[in-house]
Amino acid sequence: MKTLPAIAAAAIALTLVLSPMVLGATGSITFTSPASGSSFKGSASYTISGTISPAPSQADQVGITVKNPSGQIVDVASVSENAGSFTYSTAVGGTSAWTTGTYTITATDAFGATGSTTFTYTSTIVSQYNVTRALIDIQGNLTQIKGELAALQNSEATEQSDLKANFTALSSALTQLTSLVNTISTNLGTVQTTVGQMQGQLTTISNNIVTLNQAVQAATTAATNAQTAAQNAQNSVSSTQTYVLVVAVLAAITLVLELAILVRKLS
């Protein structure tokens, strides 16, 4: 495995060497290593190998490029083929460019045959800055938690004091409520007695009203009878007056006649 400056230089040289030769050529490269679905971790050796089809009829060079998930070249090499096969021994990891993700291997020979494969890689490099920053964050979080715990304790002390005061007030209120209930119970007995007395008085008043109503009815009947008697008496007086008047008239007529007779005799 080459370092990044060497990889860049090799890639440029490989491009300059192979680009005139690939024009108009065709073919394919099949990888036999790494196997499909391979995965690596940390720093580990591995082999990139494959076969060219059709097999070249003359000396051939195969350019190999390995790119990380961001498309950055992390490994590059140019190897000779042998009877259509090539092999390149290298390793993964070792630099910060080897990040976790899927890597792509591309191979191209001098006559234009190409092929690619992939593998996954898990980085074990931990950034010192991130660790330091994480420790600072943890320390800050611990300080904040400590402050929050202190505030919580003070708050709990205040809440306990308030709770105690509330319990005392509640106990006093319950005592007053009990006294009021007892007073209401006593007053309820008095009210019940008073209601009973009022019911008796209402019964007496009702009886008196009935008696008074009967007396009123009797008085009304007597008044009606008296009015009838008075009317009868008035009618009787009227009849008597008429009779007396008739008698008086008759007597006056008789007296006039007698006077007339007497005057006649005297003349």
VEXFITI-502115 format. One line per field, with one value per residue: residue in one letter; x, y, z of N, C-alpha, C in turn. Coordinates in Angstrom, 1 decimal, always signed. Atoms other than C-alpha are relative to their C-alpha. Layout:
REM VEXFITI-502115
residuo: c(A, ...)
npx: c(X, ...)
npy: c(Y, ...)
npz: c(Z, ...)
capx: c(X, ...)
capy: c(Y, ...)
capz: c(Z, ...)
cpx: c(X, ...)
cpy: c(Y, ...)
cpz: c(Z, ...)
END
This chain:
REM VEXFITI-502115
residuo: c(M, K, T, L, P, A, I, A, A, A, A, I, A, L, T, L, V, L, S, P, M, V, L, G, A, T, G, S, I, T, F, T, S, P, A, S, G, S, S, F, K, G, S, A, S, Y, T, I, S, G, T, I, S, P, A, P, S, Q, A, D, Q, V, G, I, T, V, K, N, P, S, G, Q, I, V, D, V, A, S, V, S, E, N, A, G, S, F, T, Y, S, T, A, V, G, G, T, S, A, W, T, T, G, T, Y, T, I, T, A, T, D, A, F, G, A, T, G, S, T, T, F, T, Y, T, S, T, I, V, S, Q, Y, N, V, T, R, A, L, I, D, I, Q, G, N, L, T, Q, I, K, G, E, L, A, A, L, Q, N, S, E, A, T, E, Q, S, D, L, K, A, N, F, T, A, L, S, S, A, L, T, Q, L, T, S, L, V, N, T, I, S, T, N, L, G, T, V, Q, T, T, V, G, Q, M, Q, G, Q, L, T, T, I, S, N, N, I, V, T, L, N, Q, A, V, Q, A, A, T, T, A, A, T, N, A, Q, T, A, A, Q, N, A, Q, N, S, V, S, S, T, Q, T, Y, V, L, V, V, A, V, L, A, A, I, T, L, V, L, E, L, A, I, L, V, R, K, L, S)
npx: c(+0.8, -0.8, +0.5, +0.8, -0.7, -0.5, +1.2, +0.3, -1.0, +0.1, +1.3, -0.2, -0.9, +0.8, +0.9, -0.8, -0.5, +1.0, +1.1, -0.1, +0.2, +1.3, +0.9, +0.5, -0.1, +1.1, -0.3, +0.5, -0.8, +0.8, -0.8, +0.1, -0.2, +0.7, +1.2, +1.2, +0.5, -1.1, +0.0, -1.2, +0.1, -1.3, -1.1, -0.1, -0.5, +0.9, -0.6, +0.9, -0.4, +1.1, -0.4, +0.3, +0.6, -0.9, -1.4, -0.8, -1.0, -1.3, -0.2, +1.1, +0.0, +1.3, +0.0, +1.0, +0.3, +1.0, +0.5, +0.8, +1.4, +0.1, -0.6, -1.5, -0.9, -0.8, -1.0, -0.1, -1.2, +0.0, -0.6, +0.0, +0.9, -0.7, +0.9, +1.4, +0.3, -0.8, +0.1, -0.6, +0.1, +0.0, +0.7, +1.0, -0.3, -1.3, +0.1, +1.3, +0.9, +0.7, +1.2, +0.9, +1.0, -0.2, -1.1, +0.1, -1.3, +0.2, -1.2, +0.1, -1.3, -0.5, +0.8, +1.4, +0.8, +0.3, +0.8, +0.0, +0.7, +0.0, -0.1, +0.3, -1.1, +0.3, -1.1, -0.2, -0.8, +0.8, -0.6, -0.4, +0.8, +1.4, -0.1, -0.2, +1.3, +1.0, -0.3, +0.4, +1.4, +0.4, -0.3, +1.0, +1.3, +0.0, +0.2, +1.4, +0.8, -0.2, +0.7, +1.4, +0.3, +0.1, +1.3, +1.1, +0.0, +0.6, +1.4, +0.7, +0.1, +1.1, +1.3, +0.4, +0.5, +1.4, +0.9, +0.2, +0.9, +1.3, +0.6, +0.5, +1.2, +1.0, +0.4, +0.8, +1.2, +0.8, +0.5, +1.1, +1.1, +0.6, +0.8, +1.2, +0.9, +0.6, +1.0, +1.1, +0.8, +0.8, +1.0, +1.0, +0.9, +0.9, +0.8, +1.0, +0.9, +0.7, +0.9, +1.1, +0.8, +0.7, +1.1, +1.1, +0.7, +0.7, +1.3, +0.9, +0.5, +0.9, +1.3, +0.6, +0.5, +1.3, +1.1, +0.4, +0.8, +1.4, +0.7, +0.3, +1.2, +1.2, +0.3, +0.5, +1.4, +0.8, +0.2, +1.0, +1.3, +0.4, +0.4, +1.3, +1.0, +0.1, +0.8, +1.4, +0.5, +0.2, +1.2, +1.1, +0.2, +0.5, +1.4, +0.7, +0.1, +1.0, +1.3, +0.3, +0.3, +1.3, +1.0, +0.0, +0.6, +1.4, +0.6, +0.1, +1.1, +1.2, +0.1, +0.4, +1.4, +0.8, +0.1, +0.9, +1.4, +0.4, +0.1, +1.2, +1.1, +0.0, +0.5)
npy: c(-1.2, -1.2, -1.2, -0.8, -0.7, +1.0, +0.5, -1.0, +0.0, +1.3, -0.1, -0.8, +0.7, +1.1, -0.6, -0.4, +1.2, +0.8, -0.7, +0.2, +1.3, +0.5, -0.5, +0.9, +1.4, +0.5, +1.1, -0.1, +0.5, +0.6, +0.1, +1.3, -0.4, +0.6, +0.7, -0.8, -0.1, +0.0, -1.2, -0.1, -0.9, -0.4, +0.2, +1.4, +0.3, +0.7, +0.1, -0.4, +0.9, +0.2, +0.5, -0.9, +0.7, +1.1, -0.1, -0.7, +0.9, -0.6, -0.5, -0.9, -0.6, -0.2, -1.1, +0.3, -1.2, +0.2, -1.3, +0.1, -0.4, -1.3, +0.0, -0.3, +1.2, +0.4, +1.0, +0.1, +0.8, +0.5, +1.4, +0.7, +1.2, +1.3, +0.9, -0.6, -0.2, -1.0, +0.0, -1.1, +0.2, -1.4, +0.0, -1.1, -0.8, -0.7, -1.5, -0.5, +0.1, +1.2, -0.2, +1.1, +0.0, +1.0, -0.4, +0.5, +0.3, +0.0, +0.5, -0.3, +0.4, -0.9, +0.2, -0.5, +0.8, -0.6, +0.7, -0.5, +0.7, -0.8, +0.7, -1.0, -0.2, -0.6, -0.7, +0.1, -1.2, -1.0, -1.4, -0.5, -1.2, +0.4, +0.6, -1.1, -0.8, +0.8, +0.0, -1.3, +0.0, +0.8, -0.7, -1.1, +0.7, +0.4, -1.2, -0.4, +0.9, -0.3, -1.2, +0.3, +0.8, -0.9, -0.8, +0.9, +0.2, -1.2, +0.0, +1.0, -0.5, -1.0, +0.7, +0.7, -1.0, -0.4, +1.2, +0.1, -1.1, +0.3, +1.0, -0.7, -0.8, +0.9, +0.5, -1.0, -0.1, +1.2, -0.2, -1.0, +0.6, +0.9, -0.9, -0.5, +1.1, +0.3, -1.1, +0.2, +1.1, -0.5, -0.9, +0.8, +0.5, -1.1, -0.3, +1.0, -0.3, -1.3, +0.4, +0.7, -0.9, -0.8, +0.9, +0.0, -1.3, -0.1, +0.8, -0.8, -1.1, +0.5, +0.3, -1.3, -0.6, +0.7, -0.5, -1.4, +0.1, +0.4, -1.1, -1.0, +0.5, -0.2, -1.5, -0.3, +0.6, -0.8, -1.3, +0.2, +0.2, -1.3, -0.9, +0.5, -0.5, -1.5, -0.2, +0.4, -1.1, -1.2, +0.2, -0.1, -1.4, -0.7, +0.4, -0.7, -1.5, -0.1, +0.2, -1.2, -1.1, +0.2, -0.3, -1.4, -0.6, +0.4, -0.8, -1.3, +0.0, +0.1, -1.3, -1.0, +0.3, -0.4, -1.5, -0.4, +0.2, -1.0, -1.3, +0.0, +0.0, -1.3, -1.0)
npz: c(+0.0, +0.1, -0.6, +0.8, +1.1, +0.9, +0.8, +1.0, +1.1, +0.8, +0.8, +1.1, +0.9, +0.6, +1.0, +1.1, +0.8, +0.5, +0.7, +1.5, +0.5, -0.2, +1.0, +1.0, -0.5, -0.9, -0.8, -1.4, -1.1, -1.0, -1.2, -0.8, -1.4, -1.1, +0.3, +0.0, -1.3, -1.0, -0.9, -0.7, -1.2, -0.5, +1.0, +0.3, +1.3, +0.9, +1.4, +1.1, +1.2, +1.0, +1.4, +1.1, +1.0, +0.3, -0.5, +1.0, +0.8, -0.2, -1.4, -0.4, -1.3, -0.6, -0.9, -1.1, -0.8, -1.1, -0.5, -1.2, +0.3, +0.5, +1.4, -0.1, +0.2, -1.2, +0.4, +1.5, +0.4, +1.4, -0.1, +1.2, +0.1, +0.3, +0.6, -0.1, -1.5, -0.7, -1.5, -0.7, -1.5, -0.6, -1.3, -0.3, -1.2, -0.2, +0.1, -0.3, +1.2, -0.1, -0.8, +0.0, +1.1, +1.1, +0.8, +1.4, +0.7, +1.4, +0.7, +1.5, +0.6, +1.1, +1.2, -0.2, -0.8, -1.3, -0.9, -1.3, -1.1, -1.3, -1.3, -1.0, -1.0, -1.2, -0.6, -1.5, -0.4, -0.8, +0.1, -1.3, -0.3, -0.3, -1.3, -0.9, +0.0, -0.7, -1.5, -0.4, -0.1, -1.1, -1.3, -0.1, -0.3, -1.4, -0.8, +0.1, -0.7, -1.4, -0.3, +0.0, -1.2, -1.1, +0.1, -0.3, -1.4, -0.6, +0.3, -0.8, -1.3, +0.0, +0.2, -1.3, -1.0, +0.4, -0.2, -1.5, -0.2, +0.6, -0.8, -1.2, +0.3, +0.3, -1.3, -0.7, +0.8, -0.3, -1.4, +0.1, +0.7, -0.9, -0.9, +0.7, +0.2, -1.3, -0.2, +1.0, -0.5, -1.2, +0.5, +0.7, -1.0, -0.4, +1.2, +0.1, -1.1, +0.3, +1.1, -0.6, -0.7, +1.0, +0.6, -0.9, +0.0, +1.3, -0.1, -0.8, +0.8, +1.0, -0.7, -0.3, +1.2, +0.4, -1.0, +0.4, +1.3, -0.4, -0.6, +1.1, +0.7, -0.8, -0.1, +1.4, +0.0, -0.9, +0.7, +1.1, -0.6, -0.5, +1.2, +0.5, -1.0, +0.1, +1.2, -0.3, -0.9, +0.8, +0.8, -0.9, -0.3, +1.2, +0.1, -1.1, +0.4, +1.1, -0.6, -0.8, +1.0, +0.6, -1.1, -0.2, +1.1, -0.1, -1.1, +0.5, +1.0, -0.8, -0.7, +1.0, +0.3, -1.2, +0.0, +1.1, -0.4, -1.1, +0.6, +0.8, -0.9, -0.7, +1.0)
capx: c(+0.0, +1.3, +1.1, -1.2, +1.5, +2.9, -0.6, -1.3, +2.0, +1.4, -2.2, -1.0, +1.8, -0.6, -3.0, -0.3, +1.0, -2.3, -4.5, -2.9, -3.4, -7.0, -8.5, -10.6, -9.9, -12.4, -12.5, -13.4, -11.8, -13.3, -12.1, -11.3, -10.2, -11.4, -14.4, -17.9, -19.2, -15.8, -15.3, -12.2, -11.5, -8.5, -5.2, -5.2, -3.5, -5.5, -4.9, -6.5, -6.5, -8.5, -8.5, -8.6, -11.0, -10.0, -6.5, -4.0, -1.7, +1.2, +2.7, +0.1, -0.1, -3.1, -3.7, -5.5, -7.2, -9.0, -11.3, -13.0, -16.7, -16.0, -14.3, -10.8, -8.0, -6.5, -4.5, -3.1, -0.7, +0.3, +1.0, +1.9, -0.5, +0.5, -1.5, -4.5, -4.2, -2.9, -2.3, -1.6, -0.9, -1.6, -3.4, -6.3, -6.1, -3.2, -4.3, -7.2, -8.5, -9.6, -13.0, -15.8, -18.0, -18.0, -14.8, -14.5, -11.7, -11.3, -8.8, -8.0, -5.4, -3.4, -5.8, -9.0, -10.3, -12.0, -13.7, -14.7, -15.7, -16.4, -15.8, -16.7, -14.3, -14.7, -12.3, -10.8, -9.0, -10.3, -9.6, -7.7, -9.6, -13.0, -11.9, -10.7, -13.9, -16.0, -14.2, -14.8, -18.4, -18.7, -17.1, -19.4, -22.4, -21.3, -21.0, -24.4, -25.8, -24.2, -25.7, -29.1, -28.9, -28.1, -31.0, -33.2, -32.1, -32.9, -36.1, -37.0, -36.2, -38.5, -41.2, -41.0, -41.3, -44.3, -45.7, -45.4, -47.1, -49.9, -50.4, -50.7, -53.2, -55.1, -55.2, -56.5, -59.1, -60.2, -60.6, -62.7, -64.8, -65.4, -66.6, -68.9, -70.3, -71.0, -72.7, -74.8, -75.8, -76.9, -78.7, -80.4, -81.9, -83.2, -84.5, -86.3, -87.9, -88.9, -90.4, -92.4, -93.7, -94.5, -96.4, -98.5, -99.2, -100.1, -102.6, -104.1, -104.3, -105.8, -108.5, -109.1, -109.5, -112.1, -114.0, -113.8, -115.0, -118.0, -118.7, -118.5, -120.9, -123.3, -123.0, -123.6, -126.7, -128.0, -127.4, -129.3, -132.1, -132.1, -132.1, -135.1, -136.9, -136.2, -137.5, -140.6, -141.0, -140.6, -143.2, -145.5, -145.0, -145.7, -149.0, -150.0, -149.3, -151.3, -154.3, -154.1, -154.0, -157.0, -158.9, -157.9, -159.0, -162.3, -162.8, -162.1, -164.5, -167.1, -166.5, -166.8, -170.1, -171.4, -170.5, -172.1, -175.3, -175.2, -174.6, -177.5, -179.8, -178.8, -179.6)
capy: c(+0.0, +3.4, +6.7, +9.4, +11.5, +8.3, +7.2, +10.5, +10.4, +6.7, +7.5, +10.3, +8.2, +5.3, +7.5, +8.9, +5.4, +3.7, +6.4, +6.1, +2.4, +2.1, +3.9, +1.6, -1.5, -3.6, -6.3, -7.1, -7.8, -10.2, -10.0, -13.2, -11.3, -9.7, -12.0, -10.5, -9.1, -8.9, -6.6, -5.4, -3.5, -1.5, -2.4, -5.7, -7.2, -8.3, -9.2, -7.7, -10.3, -11.0, -12.2, -10.4, -11.5, -12.0, -12.8, -10.4, -11.9, -9.7, -8.2, -6.2, -3.9, -3.6, -0.3, -0.8, +2.1, +1.9, +4.8, +5.5, +6.3, +9.9, +9.0, +9.8, +7.5, +5.6, +3.0, +2.8, +0.4, -0.9, -4.7, -7.0, -9.7, -13.4, -15.5, -13.1, -13.0, -10.4, -10.1, -7.2, -7.6, -4.5, -3.5, -1.5, +1.3, +3.3, +6.8, +9.1, +8.7, +5.2, +6.0, +3.7, +2.7, +1.0, +1.1, +0.6, -1.2, -0.5, -2.3, -1.2, -2.9, -1.3, -2.6, -1.1, -4.1, -2.9, -4.2, -3.2, -4.6, -3.4, -4.2, -2.6, -1.2, -0.2, +2.4, +2.0, +5.4, +7.7, +11.4, +12.8, +16.0, +14.3, +12.3, +15.5, +17.4, +14.5, +14.5, +18.3, +17.8, +15.1, +17.2, +20.1, +17.7, +16.4, +19.9, +20.8, +17.6, +18.4, +21.9, +20.5, +17.9, +20.7, +22.8, +19.7, +19.1, +22.7, +22.5, +19.3, +20.9, +23.9, +21.5, +19.4, +22.6, +23.7, +20.2, +20.2, +23.6, +22.4, +19.3, +21.5, +23.8, +20.8, +19.3, +22.5, +22.8, +19.2, +20.0, +23.1, +21.0, +18.4, +21.1, +22.5, +19.1, +18.5, +22.0, +21.2, +17.9, +19.6, +22.3, +19.7, +18.1, +21.5, +22.2, +18.9, +19.7, +23.2, +21.7, +19.3, +22.1, +24.2, +21.2, +21.1, +24.8, +24.6, +21.8, +24.0, +27.0, +24.8, +23.6, +27.2, +28.3, +25.5, +26.7, +30.3, +29.3, +27.6, +30.6, +32.9, +30.6, +30.7, +34.5, +34.7, +32.5, +34.6, +37.8, +36.4, +35.4, +38.9, +40.6, +38.4, +39.3, +43.0, +42.8, +41.0, +43.7, +46.4, +44.9, +44.6, +48.2, +49.3, +47.3, +48.8, +52.4, +51.8, +50.5, +53.4, +55.9, +54.3, +54.4, +58.0, +58.9, +57.1, +58.9, +62.2, +61.5, +60.5, +63.7, +65.8, +64.1, +64.6, +68.3, +68.6, +67.1, +69.3, +72.4, +71.4, +70.9, +74.3, +76.1)
capz: c(+0.0, -1.0, +0.8, -0.5, -2.4, -3.9, -4.9, -6.6, -8.6, -9.6, -10.7, -12.9, -14.4, -14.9, -16.7, -19.0, -19.9, -20.4, -22.0, -25.6, -25.6, -24.5, -27.4, -29.5, -27.3, -25.4, -22.8, -19.2, -15.9, -13.4, -9.8, -7.9, -4.7, -2.6, -2.6, -3.1, +0.2, +1.9, +4.8, +6.6, +9.9, +11.2, +9.5, +7.6, +4.6, +1.6, -2.1, -5.2, -8.1, -11.2, -14.8, -18.1, -20.8, -23.5, -22.3, -23.9, -26.6, -25.5, -22.4, -20.5, -17.5, -15.2, -13.4, -10.0, -8.1, -4.7, -3.7, -0.4, +0.1, -0.7, -4.1, -2.8, -4.0, -1.1, -3.0, -6.6, -8.4, -11.8, -12.0, -14.8, -16.0, -16.4, -18.8, -18.4, -14.5, -12.2, -8.4, -6.1, -2.4, -0.3, +3.0, +4.3, +6.9, +8.1, +7.2, +8.0, +4.4, +5.4, +6.7, +7.5, +4.4, +1.0, -1.1, -4.9, -6.7, -10.3, -12.7, -16.3, -18.5, -21.4, -24.0, -22.4, -20.5, -17.3, -14.2, -10.7, -7.3, -3.8, -0.2, +3.1, +5.7, +9.3, +10.7, +14.2, +14.2, +16.9, +16.5, +19.5, +19.1, +19.2, +22.3, +24.0, +23.0, +24.2, +27.6, +27.8, +27.0, +29.5, +32.2, +31.3, +31.4, +34.8, +36.1, +34.8, +36.3, +39.7, +39.6, +38.7, +41.5, +44.0, +42.7, +42.9, +46.5, +47.4, +45.6, +47.4, +50.7, +49.9, +48.6, +51.8, +53.9, +51.8, +52.0, +55.8, +55.9, +53.6, +55.8, +58.9, +57.2, +55.9, +59.5, +60.9, +58.1, +58.8, +62.6, +61.7, +59.3, +61.9, +64.4, +61.7, +61.0, +64.7, +64.9, +61.8, +63.3, +66.6, +64.7, +62.5, +65.6, +66.7, +63.2, +63.2, +66.6, +65.4, +62.2, +64.3, +66.4, +63.3, +61.8, +65.0, +64.9, +61.2, +62.0, +64.7, +62.4, +59.7, +62.2, +63.3, +59.7, +59.1, +62.3, +61.1, +57.7, +59.3, +61.4, +58.4, +56.6, +59.5, +59.8, +56.0, +56.4, +59.3, +57.4, +54.5, +56.7, +58.4, +55.0, +54.0, +57.3, +56.8, +53.3, +54.5, +57.3, +54.8, +52.5, +55.5, +56.5, +53.0, +53.0, +56.4, +55.2, +52.1, +54.2, +56.6, +53.7, +52.1, +55.4, +55.9, +52.4, +52.9, +56.2, +54.6, +51.8, +54.4, +56.4, +53.3, +52.4, +55.9, +55.8, +52.5, +53.8, +56.9, +54.8, +52.6, +55.6, +57.1, +53.9)
cpx: c(+0.9, -0.6, -0.8, +0.8, +0.5, -1.2, -0.4, +1.0, -0.2, -1.3, +0.2, +0.9, -0.8, -0.9, +0.7, +0.4, -1.1, -1.0, +0.3, -0.4, -1.4, -1.0, -0.3, +0.1, -1.1, +0.4, -0.5, +0.9, -0.9, +0.9, -0.2, +0.3, +0.1, -1.3, -1.2, -0.5, +1.1, +0.0, +1.3, -0.1, +1.5, +1.0, +0.1, +0.5, -1.1, +0.6, -1.1, +0.5, -1.2, +0.6, -0.5, -0.6, -0.3, +1.4, +0.9, +1.0, +1.4, +0.1, -1.0, +0.2, -1.4, +0.1, -1.2, -0.2, -1.1, -0.5, -0.9, -1.4, -0.2, +0.6, +1.4, +0.8, +0.8, +1.1, +0.1, +1.3, -0.2, +0.8, +0.0, -0.9, +0.9, -1.1, -1.5, -0.3, +0.9, -0.3, +0.7, -0.2, +0.2, -0.7, -1.0, +0.4, +1.3, +0.0, -1.4, -1.0, -0.8, -1.1, -1.0, -1.0, +0.4, +1.1, -0.2, +1.4, -0.3, +1.4, -0.2, +1.4, +0.4, -0.8, -1.5, -0.9, -0.2, -0.9, +0.0, -0.7, +0.0, +0.2, -0.3, +1.2, -0.5, +1.2, +0.1, +0.8, -0.9, +0.7, +0.2, -0.9, -1.4, +0.0, +0.1, -1.3, -1.1, +0.2, -0.4, -1.5, -0.6, +0.2, -1.0, -1.4, -0.1, -0.2, -1.4, -0.9, +0.1, -0.8, -1.5, -0.4, -0.1, -1.2, -1.2, -0.1, -0.6, -1.5, -0.8, -0.2, -1.1, -1.3, -0.4, -0.5, -1.4, -1.0, -0.4, -1.0, -1.4, -0.7, -0.6, -1.3, -1.2, -0.6, -0.9, -1.4, -0.9, -0.7, -1.2, -1.2, -0.7, -0.9, -1.3, -1.0, -0.8, -1.1, -1.2, -0.9, -0.9, -1.2, -1.1, -1.0, -1.0, -1.0, -1.2, -1.1, -0.9, -1.0, -1.2, -1.0, -0.8, -1.1, -1.2, -0.8, -0.7, -1.3, -1.0, -0.6, -0.9, -1.4, -0.7, -0.6, -1.3, -1.1, -0.4, -0.8, -1.4, -0.7, -0.4, -1.2, -1.3, -0.4, -0.6, -1.5, -0.9, -0.2, -1.0, -1.4, -0.5, -0.4, -1.4, -1.1, -0.2, -0.8, -1.5, -0.7, -0.3, -1.2, -1.3, -0.4, -0.6, -1.5, -0.8, -0.2, -1.0, -1.5, -0.4, -0.4, -1.3, -1.1, -0.2, -0.7, -1.5, -0.7, -0.2, -1.1, -1.3, -0.3, -0.5, -1.5, -0.9, -0.1, -0.8, -1.5, -0.4, -0.2, -1.3, -1.2, -0.1, -0.5, -1.4)
cpy: c(+1.2, +1.1, +0.9, +0.8, -1.0, -0.5, +1.0, +0.0, -1.3, +0.1, +0.8, -0.7, -1.1, +0.5, +0.4, -1.2, -0.7, +0.7, -0.1, -1.3, -0.5, +0.4, -1.1, -1.5, -0.3, -1.2, +0.2, -0.6, -0.5, -0.2, -1.3, +0.3, +1.5, -0.6, +1.0, +0.1, +0.1, +1.2, -0.1, +1.0, +0.3, -0.1, -1.5, -0.1, -0.7, +0.0, +0.4, -0.8, -0.1, -0.6, +0.9, -0.9, +0.9, +0.2, +0.7, -0.9, +0.6, +0.6, +1.1, +0.5, +0.3, +1.1, -0.3, +1.3, -0.4, +1.4, -0.2, +0.4, +1.4, +0.2, +0.4, -1.3, -0.3, -1.0, +0.0, -0.8, -0.4, -1.4, -0.7, -1.2, -1.2, -0.9, +0.5, +0.2, +1.0, -0.1, +1.2, -0.1, +1.4, -0.1, +1.1, +0.8, +0.7, +1.5, +0.5, +0.0, -1.3, +0.1, -1.1, +0.1, -1.0, +0.6, -0.7, -0.2, +0.0, -0.4, +0.3, -0.5, +0.9, -0.1, +0.4, -1.0, +0.6, -0.8, +0.7, -0.9, +0.9, -0.8, +1.1, +0.0, +0.8, +0.6, -0.1, +1.2, +0.9, +1.3, +0.4, +1.2, -0.3, -0.6, +1.2, +0.8, -0.8, +0.0, +1.4, +0.1, -0.8, +0.7, +1.1, -0.6, -0.4, +1.2, +0.5, -1.0, +0.2, +1.2, -0.3, -0.9, +0.9, +0.8, -0.9, -0.2, +1.2, +0.1, -1.0, +0.5, +1.1, -0.7, -0.7, +1.0, +0.4, -1.1, -0.1, +1.1, -0.3, -1.1, +0.6, +0.8, -1.0, -0.7, +0.9, +0.2, -1.2, +0.1, +1.0, -0.7, -1.0, +0.7, +0.5, -1.1, -0.4, +1.1, -0.2, -1.1, +0.4, +0.9, -0.7, -0.6, +1.1, +0.4, -1.0, +0.2, +1.2, -0.3, -0.8, +0.9, +0.9, -0.8, +0.0, +1.3, +0.2, -0.8, +0.8, +1.2, -0.5, -0.3, +1.3, +0.7, -0.7, +0.5, +1.4, +0.0, -0.4, +1.1, +1.1, -0.5, +0.2, +1.4, +0.4, -0.4, +0.9, +1.4, -0.1, -0.1, +1.4, +0.9, -0.4, +0.5, +1.4, +0.3, -0.3, +1.1, +1.2, -0.1, +0.1, +1.4, +0.7, -0.3, +0.7, +1.5, +0.2, -0.1, +1.2, +1.2, -0.2, +0.3, +1.5, +0.7, -0.2, +0.9, +1.4, +0.2, +0.0, +1.3, +1.1, -0.2, +0.5, +1.5, +0.5, -0.1, +1.0, +1.4, +0.1, +0.2, +1.4, +1.0, -0.3)
cpz: c(+0.0, +0.8, -1.0, -1.1, -1.0, -0.9, -1.0, -1.2, -0.8, -0.8, -1.2, -1.1, -0.7, -1.1, -1.3, -0.8, -0.7, -1.0, -1.6, -0.4, +0.1, -1.1, -1.0, +0.5, +0.9, +0.8, +1.4, +1.0, +1.1, +1.3, +0.7, +1.5, +0.0, -0.4, +0.2, +1.5, +1.1, +0.8, +0.8, +1.2, +0.4, -1.1, -0.3, -1.4, -0.8, -1.4, -1.0, -1.2, -0.9, -1.3, -1.0, -1.1, -1.2, +0.5, -1.0, -0.6, +0.2, +1.4, +0.3, +1.4, +0.5, +1.1, +1.0, +0.8, +1.0, +0.5, +1.2, -0.3, -0.5, -1.4, +0.1, -0.2, +1.2, -0.3, -1.5, -0.3, -1.4, +0.1, -1.4, +0.0, -0.4, -0.5, +0.3, +1.5, +0.6, +1.5, +0.6, +1.5, +0.6, +1.4, +0.1, +1.2, -0.1, -0.1, +0.3, -1.1, +0.1, +1.0, -0.1, -1.2, -1.0, -0.9, -1.4, -0.5, -1.5, -0.7, -1.5, -0.6, -1.2, -1.2, +0.2, +0.7, +1.4, +0.9, +1.4, +1.0, +1.2, +1.2, +1.1, +1.0, +1.2, +0.7, +1.5, +0.5, +0.7, +0.0, +1.4, +0.3, +0.4, +1.4, +1.1, +0.1, +0.7, +1.5, +0.5, +0.1, +1.1, +1.3, +0.1, +0.4, +1.5, +0.9, +0.0, +0.9, +1.5, +0.4, +0.1, +1.2, +1.3, +0.0, +0.4, +1.5, +0.7, -0.3, +0.8, +1.4, +0.1, -0.2, +1.2, +1.0, -0.4, +0.2, +1.4, +0.4, -0.5, +0.9, +1.3, -0.3, -0.3, +1.3, +0.7, -0.7, +0.3, +1.4, -0.1, -0.7, +0.9, +1.0, -0.7, -0.2, +1.3, +0.3, -0.9, +0.5, +1.2, -0.5, -0.8, +0.9, +0.4, -1.1, -0.1, +1.0, -0.4, -1.2, +0.5, +0.7, -1.0, -0.7, +0.9, +0.0, -1.3, +0.0, +0.8, -0.8, -1.1, +0.6, +0.3, -1.3, -0.4, +0.9, -0.4, -1.2, +0.3, +0.6, -1.0, -0.8, +0.7, +0.1, -1.4, -0.1, +0.8, -0.6, -1.1, +0.5, +0.5, -1.1, -0.5, +1.0, -0.2, -1.2, +0.2, +0.9, -0.8, -0.9, +0.9, +0.4, -1.2, -0.2, +1.1, -0.3, -1.1, +0.6, +0.8, -0.9, -0.6, +1.0, +0.2, -1.2, +0.1, +1.1, -0.4, -0.9, +0.8, +0.7, -1.0, -0.4, +1.1, +0.1, -1.1, +0.3, +1.0, -0.6, -0.7, +0.9, +0.5, -1.0, -0.3)
END
